[in-house]
């Protein structure tokens, strides 16, 4: 998934996307156990997508926290 597309999503959508990717990763790992995976690189791509989503969630959380601190001041 493209980073610019993910940046436009809100935190709830990012959480849903993270869960979807984690389910996909679990399925790929299961398929790997039964030798049904055609491309091993898919696992790596999904793991990187999960990391991107988690990073964006963390970034948006810190932005919201900083904005709340500025409003209180």
Buried (B, 14 or more C-beta within 10 A) or exposed (E): EEEEEBEEBEEEEBBEBBEBBBEBBEEBEEBEEEEEBEEEEBBEBBBEBBEBBBEBBEEBEEEEEEEEEEEEE
